[in-house]
Amino acid sequence: MNQRFPWPDERLIKAAQDGDVTSLTTVVMESQPHVRKFAISLCASPQDAEDAAQEALIILYRKIGTLRATGALASWMFRIVRNECLRQVRLLVSRRDEASTEPEASAEPSAEEAVLHRLEVERIAAAVSALPRDQRQVLILRDVQGLPGRAVADSLGLSSAAMKSRLHRARAALRHALEAADPAPDQAIGQPVEGDSRP
């Protein structure tokens, strides 16, 4: 993949799994460029990418013994980074939802409502994380974090028009992804299908 920064070889990984601290340190150091590259491609912002990469490297250091196959380090690290980026999106969506709830609605939600809310947050987070990186960044900065349009454009190095265009595409793609997961309204239970002559 990257000739200047190869992944650690299997003997080094095996030694790290067996508790050799020098090997473990080397595995973490040699994995770092790849982990950062994964995080930059998956996370919404450079800060989120840095946080995800740090967390992934900590997990690698602490839990390398749970890695079953020494040849699976790259895919294991990719999953850890992806999950960390998803977790960050879920937190942002959840915080935004909490901030927008009415003060008078202070009654505790039922267990069913809590589960449905959590499932909805998961569904939105998965749809956001599936967006292309450029769309995901602008959508999270503008709609989730609530930054002003000019600040989003500046932070991404875009003109206002380019930022608005990208945001429009991101919103349309997200809406399409979420609608595709829901059944069509005319297919809902109890709704007659078009052409059905029943009352």
Salt bridges, closest charged atoms under 4 A:
ASP9 OD2 - ARG11 NH2 3.98
ASP18 OD1 - LYS14 NZ 3.26
GLU50 OE2 - ARG36 NH2 2.62
GLU84 OE2 - ARG87 NH2 2.49
ASP97 OD2 - HIS117 NE2 3.79
GLU120 OE2 - ARG123 NH2 3.10
GLU122 OE1 - ARG90 NE 2.92
ASP134 OD2 - ARG166 NE 3.76
ASP143 OD1 - ARG171 NH2 2.66
ASP154 OD1 - ARG150 NH2 2.84
ASP182 OD1 - ARG123 NH1 3.51
ASP196 OD2 - ARG198 NH2 2.53
